[in-house]
């Protein structure tokens, strides 16, 4: 079974998934953006995943205080 293109079923599935999410924007200086992107690349993860992991670590630190 090969690739059948972007079907209406796939589009509907993607929409249901994306409707569960929300988007945030963060303003950073260009050099901070470069560092964030570099760190994500080094760990082979997306910038979004890097931010979520950092938040989870911070949350754990708060819980251990």
N, C-alpha and C positions, 0 to 999 in steps of 0.2 A: 504494500500500500504506500503510494507516494504522497507527496504534498499536494493537497487539493486547493490551495489558495486560501485566502481569508474569507471564510464562509459567513453567512448570516448567523449561523449557530455559534460560531466562535466569537463573533462581534457581540452577540447578546451575552455570552458567558463572560467576556471581558468587562462588559458594562456592569453586570451584576457584581463582579469582584471589585471594580473601581468605585462603585457606589458605596461600598463599605468603608472606604478610606477617605481621609482628608489630607489636604496639602498645606504645608507651612512654608514660609519663606524666612530666611535668615540673612541679614545684611552683615557682610564681613569685608574687611579690606582684601585687596587682590592677593597679597602675600599670605594671608590666612587661608583664603580659598585654595591657593596652590598647595599649602601644607596639608589641608584637609584631604584634598584629592590625592596627594602623594601617599599619605598614610593609608587611605582606602585601597589604593593600587597595591601598596606593599603587602597588605593583608588579603588581597584578592577578593575584596568585598566592595559593595557600592557605598557611596557617600551616605545614603540613607541608613544603611546597616551600620556604618561606623557611628553615626549620630545616635542611633537607637542603643547600641552597645555602650556608648559613653554615658547615656542617660541611665541605663540599667546599673552600671557600675556606681554612679553617683547615688542612685537610689539605695543600693546595697550599703554604701558607706553611711548614708543617713540612718538606715535601720540599725546599724551596728553601733551607733553612738549612744 
